[in-house]
Amino acid sequence: MAETIQVHDFVEVDYTGKLPDGSVFDTTSADVAKQSGVFSEKSSYGSLVICVGERQILPGIDAQLVGKEVGKSYVMNLSAEQAFGKRDIKKMKIVPINNFREHNLLPQPGLQVDVDGEIGFVTSVSGGRVIVNFNHPLAGKDVVYSVSVKRKITDVKEKIEYYISSTFRLKREAVHVSVNVGDGKATVDVPFMLPAQFFEAMSKRLQDIVGLKEVVIVGKQPVGQKGTG
């Protein structure tokens, strides 16, 4: 009987995202990226491991993976709401041109900017006002994804490593996990510090997802950085 995917399963996938006209804008394959003219040396390519139902991939893909079979490929049509969201007029903001001049920037249409931690693109410049669009570049667009489900991860240690590395955008080798399956306990060492209550909430979440009695996350102060306590 075919192995199907359920919520909180960890699966390894490859995917390619296209616009309705067939143009590629997103892919896990370096070869596809090169063939499509979207390859970037700054991007990382390779299969992605996600925990289904944990919003580690576009909502539409996340939802459609449930019930699918491991080892098969699927074409998923996503509406704007299921992909990068609808265009929101509230995310079109007017920024004084002096804000750019203070940082020695010349605003012009297409310029990518970071305003108070938000990434946006300049759409127009008129007089002393600059309009910046903070919507995702593909907001409001329907897209099509080809998704291949390569395997399901069953090893608890591997699951925790992938979940932590995905959540905190770390390389998997930076996360050190020791698991005692018999006792239902795991210890996770991560290379940073966060408030204890945050680690506790993450530990509880991992316990529920991987089915352990106890998960303890231990943070390590980065070298050269003084503690706050």
Secondary structure, DSSP 8 states (H G I E B T S, - for coil): ---B--TT-EEEEEEEEE-TTS-EEEES-HHHHHHHT---TTS--S-EEEETTSSSS-HHHHHHHTT-BTT-EEEEEE-TTTTT----GGGEEEEEHHHHHTTT----TT-EEEETTEEEEEEEEETTEEEEE-S-TTTT--EEEEEEEEEEE--HHHHHHHHHHHHTT--GGG-EEEEETTTTEEEEEESS---HHHHHHHHHHHHHHHT-SEEEEEE---TT-----
